[in-house]
Amino acid sequence: MKLSDSEFLKIAQSHQGASDHTKLADHYRSHAIEHENDAKISEELAARASGHHASEAGLDGELRHYAAHSREAAEALRNLAKIHEDLAKEHAHHTHA
Protein backbone atom coordinates (compact mmCIF):
# COMPACT_ATOMS: atom_id res chain seq x y z
CA MET A 1 0.00 0.00 0.00
CA LYS A 2 1.30 3.41 -0.95
CA LEU A 3 1.67 5.76 2.01
CA SER A 4 0.71 9.42 2.02
CA ASP A 5 3.64 11.78 1.58
CA SER A 6 3.59 12.75 5.25
CA GLU A 7 3.37 9.11 6.44
CA PHE A 8 6.17 8.13 4.08
CA LEU A 9 8.46 10.92 5.28
CA LYS A 10 7.74 10.16 8.93
CA ILE A 11 8.52 6.45 8.58
CA ALA A 12 11.48 6.96 6.22
CA GLN A 13 13.13 9.42 8.61
CA SER A 14 12.56 7.47 11.82
CA HIS A 15 11.99 3.81 10.93
CA GLN A 16 12.02 1.75 14.09
CA GLY A 17 12.07 -1.86 13.00
CA ALA A 18 10.96 -4.62 10.68
CA SER A 19 7.37 -3.42 10.34
CA ASP A 20 8.46 0.06 9.23
CA HIS A 21 10.84 -1.41 6.65
CA THR A 22 7.99 -3.62 5.41
CA LYS A 23 5.73 -0.55 5.07
CA LEU A 24 8.47 1.25 3.12
CA ALA A 25 8.99 -1.78 0.86
CA ASP A 26 5.23 -1.94 0.17
CA HIS A 27 5.17 1.81 -0.55
CA TYR A 28 8.03 1.54 -3.05
CA ARG A 29 6.45 -1.52 -4.72
CA SER A 30 3.11 0.32 -5.12
CA HIS A 31 4.90 3.33 -6.55
CA ALA A 32 6.79 1.06 -8.99
CA ILE A 33 3.49 -0.36 -10.25
CA GLU A 34 2.24 3.18 -10.95
CA HIS A 35 5.36 3.92 -13.01
CA GLU A 36 5.04 0.63 -14.90
CA ASN A 37 1.42 1.50 -15.72
CA ASP A 38 2.49 4.97 -16.89
CA ALA A 39 5.08 3.38 -19.16
CA LYS A 40 2.55 0.93 -20.62
CA ILE A 41 0.00 3.69 -21.31
CA SER A 42 2.63 5.99 -22.83
CA GLU A 43 3.85 3.22 -25.14
CA GLU A 44 0.28 2.51 -26.25
CA LEU A 45 -0.27 6.20 -26.93
CA ALA A 46 3.02 6.44 -28.84
CA ALA A 47 1.99 3.49 -31.02
CA ARG A 48 -1.32 5.21 -31.78
CA ALA A 49 0.17 8.67 -32.29
CA SER A 50 0.44 8.00 -35.94
CA GLY A 51 0.23 10.49 -38.66
CA HIS A 52 2.53 13.09 -40.04
CA HIS A 53 1.72 15.82 -37.49
CA ALA A 54 2.25 13.60 -34.40
CA SER A 55 5.66 12.46 -35.65
CA GLU A 56 6.60 15.91 -36.88
CA ALA A 57 5.77 17.43 -33.50
CA GLY A 58 7.76 14.69 -31.75
CA LEU A 59 4.79 13.45 -29.75
CA ASP A 60 5.45 9.76 -30.34
CA GLY A 61 9.15 10.14 -29.49
CA GLU A 62 8.50 12.00 -26.26
CA LEU A 63 5.87 9.46 -25.20
CA ARG A 64 8.47 6.71 -25.72
CA HIS A 65 11.03 8.84 -23.86
CA TYR A 66 8.66 9.20 -20.91
CA ALA A 67 7.87 5.47 -21.00
CA ALA A 68 11.59 4.63 -20.82
CA HIS A 69 12.08 6.92 -17.81
CA SER A 70 8.99 5.48 -16.14
CA ARG A 71 10.40 1.96 -16.55
CA GLU A 72 13.75 3.12 -15.16
CA ALA A 73 12.01 4.71 -12.16
CA ALA A 74 10.01 1.51 -11.59
CA GLU A 75 13.22 -0.51 -11.57
CA ALA A 76 14.83 1.83 -9.01
CA LEU A 77 11.70 1.68 -6.84
CA ARG A 78 11.70 -2.13 -6.96
CA ASN A 79 15.36 -2.08 -5.91
CA LEU A 80 14.49 0.19 -2.97
CA ALA A 81 11.66 -2.17 -2.02
CA LYS A 82 14.08 -5.11 -2.06
CA ILE A 83 16.55 -3.27 0.16
CA HIS A 84 13.81 -2.51 2.69
CA GLU A 85 12.60 -6.14 2.55
CA ASP A 86 16.13 -7.28 3.35
CA LEU A 87 16.40 -4.74 6.18
CA ALA A 88 13.06 -5.92 7.58
CA LYS A 89 14.34 -9.52 7.61
CA GLU A 90 17.55 -8.37 9.28
CA HIS A 91 15.61 -6.48 11.97
CA ALA A 92 13.33 -9.47 12.52
CA HIS A 93 16.34 -11.80 12.81
CA HIS A 94 18.04 -9.54 15.39
CA THR A 95 14.81 -9.26 17.38
CA HIS A 96 14.47 -13.03 17.60
CA ALA A 97 18.16 -13.77 18.10
N, CA, C and O atoms as a GROMACS GRO file, in nm:
protein
  388
    1MET      N    1   0.085  -0.119   0.000
    1MET     CA    2   0.000   0.000   0.000
    1MET      C    3   0.089   0.124   0.000
    1MET      O    4   0.184   0.134   0.076
    2LYS      N    5   0.054   0.217  -0.087
    2LYS     CA    6   0.130   0.341  -0.095
    2LYS      C    7   0.090   0.431   0.021
    2LYS      O    8  -0.029   0.450   0.048
    3LEU      N    9   0.189   0.486   0.088
    3LEU     CA   10   0.167   0.576   0.201
    3LEU      C   11   0.143   0.718   0.152
    3LEU      O   12   0.182   0.753   0.040
    4SER      N   13   0.080   0.800   0.235
    4SER     CA   14   0.071   0.942   0.202
    4SER      C   15   0.211   1.000   0.212
    4SER      O   16   0.299   0.940   0.274
    5ASP      N   17   0.232   1.116   0.153
    5ASP     CA   18   0.364   1.178   0.158
    5ASP      C   19   0.410   1.200   0.301
    5ASP      O   20   0.526   1.174   0.334
    6SER      N   21   0.320   1.247   0.386
    6SER     CA   22   0.359   1.275   0.525
    6SER      C   23   0.390   1.145   0.601
    6SER      O   24   0.485   1.141   0.678
    7GLU      N   25   0.309   1.040   0.580
    7GLU     CA   26   0.337   0.911   0.644
    7GLU      C   27   0.471   0.855   0.596
    7GLU      O   28   0.551   0.806   0.676
    8PHE      N   29   0.493   0.864   0.464
    8PHE     CA   30   0.617   0.813   0.408
    8PHE      C   31   0.738   0.884   0.470
    8PHE      O   32   0.833   0.820   0.514
    9LEU      N   33   0.734   1.017   0.473
    9LEU     CA   34   0.846   1.092   0.528
    9LEU      C   35   0.870   1.059   0.675
    9LEU      O   36   0.984   1.044   0.718
   10LYS      N   37   0.763   1.047   0.750
   10LYS     CA   38   0.774   1.016   0.893
   10LYS      C   39   0.842   0.881   0.913
   10LYS      O   40   0.936   0.869   0.992
   11ILE      N   41   0.795   0.779   0.842
   11ILE     CA   42   0.852   0.645   0.858
   11ILE      C   43   0.994   0.638   0.801
   11ILE      O   44   1.082   0.578   0.862
   12ALA      N   45   1.016   0.700   0.685
   12ALA     CA   46   1.148   0.696   0.622
   12ALA      C   47   1.254   0.763   0.708
   12ALA      O   48   1.370   0.720   0.709
   13GLN      N   49   1.216   0.868   0.780
   13GLN     CA   50   1.313   0.942   0.861
   13GLN      C   51   1.335   0.880   0.998
   13GLN      O   52   1.438   0.906   1.060
   14SER      N   53   1.241   0.799   1.046
   14SER     CA   54   1.256   0.747   1.182
   14SER      C   55   1.214   0.601   1.194
   14SER      O   56   1.158   0.561   1.296
   15HIS      N   57   1.241   0.522   1.089
   15HIS     CA   58   1.198   0.381   1.093
   15HIS      C   59   1.256   0.312   1.216
   15HIS      O   60   1.373   0.328   1.251
   16GLN      N   61   1.169   0.235   1.280
   16GLN     CA   62   1.202   0.175   1.409
   16GLN      C   63   1.234   0.027   1.402
   16GLN      O   64   1.304  -0.025   1.489
   17GLY      N   65   1.185  -0.042   1.302
   17GLY     CA   66   1.207  -0.186   1.300
   17GLY      C   67   1.154  -0.251   1.175
   17GLY      O   68   1.130  -0.185   1.074
   18ALA      N   69   1.137  -0.382   1.184
   18ALA     CA   70   1.096  -0.462   1.068
   18ALA      C   71   0.966  -0.414   1.006
   18ALA      O   72   0.955  -0.407   0.884
   19SER      N   73   0.867  -0.381   1.090
   19SER     CA   74   0.737  -0.342   1.034
   19SER      C   75   0.746  -0.212   0.954
   19SER      O   76   0.679  -0.197   0.852
   20ASP      N   77   0.829  -0.118   0.999
   20ASP     CA   78   0.846   0.006   0.924
   20ASP      C   79   0.916  -0.020   0.790
   20ASP      O   80   0.879   0.038   0.688
   21HIS      N   81   1.016  -0.108   0.791
   21HIS     CA   82   1.084  -0.141   0.665
   21HIS      C   83   0.987  -0.212   0.570
   21HIS      O   84   0.993  -0.192   0.449
   22THR      N   85   0.899  -0.294   0.624
   22THR     CA   86   0.799  -0.362   0.541
   22THR      C   87   0.702  -0.259   0.481
   22THR      O   88   0.666  -0.270   0.364
   23LYS      N   89   0.661  -0.160   0.559
   23LYS     CA   90   0.573  -0.055   0.507
   23LYS      C   91   0.643   0.023   0.396
   23LYS      O   92   0.581   0.056   0.294
   24LEU      N   93   0.772   0.053   0.415
   24LEU     CA   94   0.847   0.125   0.312
   24LEU      C   95   0.862   0.040   0.186
   24LEU      O   96   0.849   0.092   0.075
   25ALA      N   97   0.888  -0.088   0.202
   25ALA     CA   98   0.899  -0.178   0.086
   25ALA      C   99   0.766  -0.181   0.010
   25ALA      O  100   0.765  -0.173  -0.113
   26ASP      N  101   0.655  -0.193   0.081
   26ASP     CA  102   0.523  -0.194   0.017
   26ASP      C  103   0.496  -0.062  -0.056
   26ASP      O  104   0.442  -0.062  -0.167
   27HIS      N  105   0.535   0.049   0.006
   27HIS     CA  106   0.517   0.181  -0.055
   27HIS      C  107   0.595   0.188  -0.188
   27HIS      O  108   0.540   0.228  -0.290
   28TYR      N  109   0.721   0.149  -0.185
   28TYR     CA  110   0.803   0.154  -0.305
   28TYR      C  111   0.749   0.061  -0.414
   28TYR      O  112   0.750   0.096  -0.532
   29ARG      N  113   0.702  -0.058  -0.375
   29ARG     CA  114   0.645  -0.152  -0.472
   29ARG      C  115   0.520  -0.093  -0.537
   29ARG      O  116   0.502  -0.105  -0.658
   30SER      N  117   0.433  -0.031  -0.457
   30SER     CA  118   0.312   0.032  -0.512
   30SER      C  119   0.347   0.144  -0.608
   30SER      O  120   0.285   0.160  -0.713
   31HIS      N  121   0.447   0.222  -0.570
   31HIS     CA  122   0.490   0.333  -0.655
   31HIS      C  123   0.549   0.279  -0.786
   31HIS      O  124   0.529   0.338  -0.892
   32ALA      N  125   0.622   0.168  -0.779
   32ALA     CA  126   0.679   0.106  -0.899
   32ALA      C  127   0.568   0.064  -0.995
   32ALA      O  128   0.580   0.082  -1.117
   33ILE      N  129   0.462   0.008  -0.942
   33ILE     CA  130   0.349  -0.036  -1.025
   33ILE      C  131   0.288   0.084  -1.098
   33ILE      O  132   0.253   0.073  -1.216
   34GLU      N  133   0.277   0.197  -1.030
   34GLU     CA  134   0.224   0.318  -1.095
   34GLU      C  135   0.312   0.358  -1.212
   34GLU      O  136   0.262   0.392  -1.320
   35HIS      N  137   0.444   0.355  -1.192
   35HIS     CA  138   0.536   0.392  -1.301
   35HIS      C  139   0.529   0.291  -1.416
   35HIS      O  140   0.535   0.330  -1.532
   36GLU      N  141   0.516   0.163  -1.384
   36GLU     CA  142   0.504   0.063  -1.490
   36GLU      C  143   0.376   0.085  -1.570
   36GLU      O  144   0.375   0.070  -1.692
   37ASN      N  145   0.268   0.120  -1.502
   37ASN     CA  146   0.142   0.150  -1.572
   37ASN      C  147   0.156   0.274  -1.659
   37ASN      O  148   0.105   0.277  -1.771
   38ASP      N  149   0.224   0.377  -1.608
   38ASP     CA  150   0.249   0.497  -1.689
   38ASP      C  151   0.326   0.461  -1.815
   38ASP      O  152   0.293   0.508  -1.924
   39ALA      N  153   0.427   0.378  -1.800
   39ALA     CA  154   0.508   0.338  -1.916
   39ALA      C  155   0.423   0.265  -2.019
   39ALA      O  156   0.432   0.292  -2.138
   40LYS      N  157   0.340   0.173  -1.972
   40LYS     CA  158   0.256   0.094  -2.062
   40LYS      C  159   0.159   0.185  -2.139
   40LYS      O  160   0.144   0.172  -2.260
   41ILE      N  161   0.096   0.277  -2.067
   41ILE     CA  162   0.000   0.369  -2.131
   41ILE      C  163   0.072   0.458  -2.232
   41ILE      O  164   0.022   0.480  -2.342
   42SER      N  165   0.188   0.510  -2.194
   42SER     CA  166   0.263   0.598  -2.283
   42SER      C  167   0.306   0.525  -2.410
   42SER      O  168   0.303   0.582  -2.519
   43GLU      N  169   0.347   0.399  -2.395
   43GLU     CA  170   0.386   0.322  -2.514
   43GLU      C  171   0.266   0.297  -2.604
   43GLU      O  172   0.278   0.302  -2.727
   44GLU      N  173   0.150   0.269  -2.545
   44GLU     CA  174   0.028   0.251  -2.625
   44GLU      C  175  -0.007   0.380  -2.699
   44GLU      O  176  -0.042   0.377  -2.817
   45LEU      N  177   0.003   0.492  -2.629
   45LEU     CA  178  -0.027   0.620  -2.693
   45LEU      C  179   0.072   0.650  -2.804
   45LEU      O  180   0.034   0.701  -2.910
   46ALA      N  181   0.199   0.620  -2.782
   46ALA     CA  182   0.302   0.644  -2.884
   46ALA      C  183   0.273   0.561  -3.008
   46ALA      O  184   0.291   0.609  -3.121
   47ALA      N  185   0.229   0.437  -2.988
   47ALA     CA  186   0.199   0.349  -3.102
   47ALA      C  187   0.080   0.402  -3.181
   47ALA      O  188   0.072   0.382  -3.302
   48ARG      N  189  -0.012   0.468  -3.112
   48ARG     CA  190  -0.132   0.520  -3.178
   48ARG      C  191  -0.114   0.664  -3.228
   48ARG      O  192  -0.198   0.715  -3.302
   49ALA      N  193  -0.007   0.728  -3.186
   49ALA     CA  194   0.017   0.867  -3.229
   49ALA      C  195   0.076   0.865  -3.369
   49ALA      O  196   0.187   0.911  -3.394
   50SER      N  197  -0.002   0.810  -3.457
   50SER     CA  198   0.044   0.800  -3.594
   50SER      C  199   0.004   0.925  -3.671
   50SER      O  200  -0.073   1.008  -3.624
   51GLY      N  201   0.056   0.934  -3.783
   51GLY     CA  202   0.023   1.049  -3.866
   51GLY      C  203   0.139   1.145  -3.870
   51GLY      O  204   0.222   1.152  -3.779
   52HIS      N  205   0.143   1.218  -3.976
   52HIS     CA  206   0.253   1.309  -4.004
   52HIS      C  207   0.271   1.413  -3.893
   52HIS      O  208   0.383   1.438  -3.850
   53HIS      N  209   0.162   1.473  -3.847
   53HIS     CA  210   0.172   1.582  -3.749
   53HIS      C  211   0.223   1.533  -3.614
   53HIS      O  212   0.301   1.602  -3.549
   54ALA      N  213   0.179   1.413  -3.569
   54ALA     CA  214   0.225   1.360  -3.440
   54ALA      C  215   0.375   1.334  -3.443
   54ALA      O  216   0.446   1.368  -3.349
   55SER      N  217   0.423   1.274  -3.553
   55SER     CA  218   0.566   1.246  -3.565
   55SER      C  219   0.645   1.374  -3.583
   55SER      O  220   0.753   1.391  -3.525
   56GLU      N  221   0.592   1.464  -3.662
   56GLU     CA  222   0.660   1.591  -3.688
   56GLU      C  223   0.675   1.671  -3.559
   56GLU      O  224   0.778   1.734  -3.536
   57ALA      N  225   0.573   1.669  -3.475
   57ALA     CA  226   0.577   1.743  -3.350
   57ALA      C  227   0.662   1.671  -3.245
   57ALA      O  228   0.696   1.730  -3.142
   58GLY      N  229   0.695   1.544  -3.269
   58GLY     CA  230   0.776   1.469  -3.175
   58GLY      C  231   0.696   1.404  -3.064
   58GLY      O  232   0.752   1.358  -2.965
   59LEU      N  233   0.564   1.401  -3.079
   59LEU     CA  234   0.479   1.346  -2.975
   59LEU      C  235   0.511   1.199  -2.948
   59LEU      O  236   0.528   1.160  -2.832
   60ASP      N  237   0.519   1.119  -3.054
   60ASP     CA  238   0.545   0.976  -3.034
   60ASP      C  239   0.681   0.953  -2.967
   60ASP      O  240   0.693   0.867  -2.880
   61GLY      N  241   0.781   1.028  -3.008
   61GLY     CA  242   0.915   1.014  -2.949
   61GLY      C  243   0.919   1.051  -2.802
   61GLY      O  244   0.983   0.983  -2.721
   62GLU      N  245   0.850   1.159  -2.767
   62GLU     CA  246   0.850   1.200  -2.626
   62GLU      C  247   0.769   1.105  -2.540
   62GLU      O  248   0.803   1.084  -2.423
   63LEU      N  249   0.662   1.047  -2.595
   63LEU     CA  250   0.587   0.946  -2.520
   63LEU      C  251   0.676   0.824  -2.492
   63LEU      O  252   0.673   0.769  -2.382
   64ARG      N  253   0.755   0.784  -2.591
   64ARG     CA  254   0.847   0.671  -2.572
   64ARG      C  255   0.957   0.709  -2.472
   64ARG      O  256   1.000   0.626  -2.392
   65HIS      N  257   1.003   0.833  -2.479
   65HIS     CA  258   1.104   0.884  -2.386
   65HIS      C  259   1.051   0.877  -2.242
   65HIS      O  260   1.120   0.829  -2.152
   66TYR      N  261   0.929   0.924  -2.224
   66TYR     CA  262   0.866   0.920  -2.091
   66TYR      C  263   0.847   0.775  -2.044
   66TYR      O  264   0.870   0.744  -1.927
   67ALA      N  265   0.806   0.688  -2.134
   67ALA     CA  266   0.787   0.546  -2.100
   67ALA      C  267   0.919   0.486  -2.053
   67ALA      O  268   0.921   0.411  -1.955
   68ALA      N  269   1.028   0.517  -2.121
   68ALA     CA  270   1.159   0.463  -2.082
   68ALA      C  271   1.198   0.511  -1.943
   68ALA      O  272   1.248   0.433  -1.861
   69HIS      N  273   1.176   0.638  -1.916
   69HIS     CA  274   1.208   0.692  -1.782
   69HIS      C  275   1.117   0.632  -1.675
   69HIS      O  276   1.161   0.606  -1.563
   70SER      N  277   0.992   0.609  -1.709
   70SER     CA  278   0.899   0.548  -1.614
   70SER      C  279   0.944   0.406  -1.579
   70SER      O  280   0.939   0.365  -1.464
   71ARG      N  281   0.989   0.332  -1.681
   71ARG     CA  282   1.040   0.196  -1.655
   71ARG      C  283   1.166   0.200  -1.568
   71ARG      O  284   1.185   0.117  -1.480
   72GLU      N  285   1.252   0.297  -1.596
   72GLU     CA  286   1.375   0.312  -1.516
   72GLU      C  287   1.341   0.347  -1.371
   72GLU      O  288   1.402   0.294  -1.278
   73ALA      N  289   1.244   0.435  -1.352
   73ALA     CA  290   1.201   0.471  -1.216
   73ALA      C  291   1.142   0.350  -1.145
   73ALA      O  292   1.168   0.328  -1.027
   74ALA      N  293   1.062   0.271  -1.218
   74ALA     CA  294   1.001   0.151  -1.159
   74ALA      C  295   1.110   0.054  -1.114
   74ALA      O  296   1.099  -0.008  -1.007
   75GLU      N  297   1.213   0.040  -1.194
   75GLU     CA  298   1.322  -0.051  -1.157
   75GLU      C  299   1.392  -0.003  -1.029
   75GLU      O  300   1.420  -0.083  -0.940
   76ALA      N  301   1.419   0.128  -1.020
   76ALA     CA  302   1.483   0.183  -0.901
   76ALA      C  303   1.393   0.164  -0.778
   76ALA      O  304   1.442   0.132  -0.670
   77LEU      N  305   1.264   0.185  -0.795
   77LEU     CA  306   1.170   0.168  -0.684
   77LEU      C  307   1.164   0.023  -0.639
   77LEU      O  308   1.154  -0.004  -0.519
   78ARG      N  309   1.169  -0.070  -0.732
   78ARG     CA  310   1.170  -0.213  -0.696
   78ARG      C  311   1.299  -0.248  -0.621
   78ARG      O  312   1.298  -0.329  -0.528
   79ASN      N  313   1.410  -0.186  -0.662
   79ASN     CA  314   1.536  -0.208  -0.591
   79ASN      C  315   1.528  -0.154  -0.448
   79ASN      O  316   1.575  -0.219  -0.355
   80LEU      N  317   1.467  -0.038  -0.432
   80LEU     CA  318   1.449   0.019  -0.297
   80LEU      C  319   1.359  -0.071  -0.213
   80LEU      O  320   1.385  -0.091  -0.094
   81ALA      N  321   1.255  -0.125  -0.274
   81ALA     CA  322   1.166  -0.217  -0.202
   81ALA      C  323   1.244  -0.339  -0.154
   81ALA      O  324   1.227  -0.384  -0.041
   82LYS      N  325   1.328  -0.393  -0.241
   82LYS     CA  326   1.408  -0.512  -0.206
   82LYS      C  327   1.502  -0.481  -0.091
   82LYS      O  328   1.517  -0.562   0.000
   83ILE      N  329   1.565  -0.366  -0.093
   83ILE     CA  330   1.655  -0.327   0.016
   83ILE      C  331   1.578  -0.322   0.148
   83ILE      O  332   1.626  -0.373   0.250
   84HIS      N  333   1.461  -0.261   0.147
   84HIS     CA  334   1.381  -0.251   0.269
   84HIS      C  335   1.330  -0.389   0.314
   84HIS      O  336   1.320  -0.415   0.434
   85GLU      N  337   1.298  -0.477   0.218
   85GLU     CA  338   1.260  -0.614   0.255
   85GLU      C  339   1.375  -0.683   0.327
   85GLU      O  340   1.355  -0.748   0.430
   86ASP      N  341   1.495  -0.667   0.273
   86ASP     CA  342   1.613  -0.728   0.335
   86ASP      C  343   1.638  -0.670   0.474
   86ASP      O  344   1.672  -0.743   0.568
   87LEU      N  345   1.621  -0.538   0.487
   87LEU     CA  346   1.640  -0.474   0.618
   87LEU      C  347   1.534  -0.521   0.718
   87LEU      O  348   1.564  -0.539   0.836
   88ALA      N  349   1.412  -0.542   0.671
   88ALA     CA  350   1.306  -0.592   0.758
   88ALA      C  351   1.342  -0.731   0.810
   88ALA      O  352   1.324  -0.760   0.928
   89LYS      N  353   1.393  -0.817   0.720
   89LYS     CA  354   1.434  -0.952   0.761
   89LYS      C  355   1.548  -0.945   0.862
   89LYS      O  356   1.552  -1.021   0.959
   90GLU      N  357   1.641  -0.854   0.836
   90GLU     CA  358   1.756  -0.837   0.928
   90GLU      C  359   1.708  -0.793   1.066
   90GLU      O  360   1.752  -0.846   1.168
   91HIS      N  361   1.617  -0.695   1.069
   91HIS     CA  362   1.562  -0.648   1.197
   91HIS      C  363   1.487  -0.761   1.268
   91HIS      O  364   1.499  -0.778   1.390
   92ALA      N  365   1.409  -0.838   1.193
   92ALA     CA  366   1.333  -0.947   1.252
   92ALA      C  367   1.426  -1.054   1.308
   92ALA      O  368   1.400  -1.111   1.413
   93HIS      N  369   1.536  -1.080   1.237
   93HIS     CA  370   1.634  -1.180   1.281
   93HIS      C  371   1.701  -1.134   1.411
   93HIS      O  372   1.720  -1.214   1.502
   94HIS      N  373   1.737  -1.006   1.419
   94HIS     CA  374   1.804  -0.954   1.539
   94HIS      C  375   1.709  -0.949   1.659
   94HIS      O  376   1.751  -0.962   1.774
   95THR      N  377   1.580  -0.930   1.631
   95THR     CA  378   1.481  -0.926   1.738
   95THR      C  379   1.463  -1.064   1.800
   95THR      O  380   1.445  -1.078   1.920
   96HIS      N  381   1.469  -1.167   1.712
   96HIS     CA  382   1.447  -1.303   1.760
   96HIS      C  383   1.575  -1.373   1.804
   96HIS      O  384   1.570  -1.481   1.864
   97ALA      N  385   1.688  -1.313   1.776
   97ALA     CA  386   1.816  -1.378   1.810
   97ALA      C  387   1.850  -1.365   1.956
   97ALA      O  388   1.954  -1.414   2.000
   0.00000   0.00000   0.00000
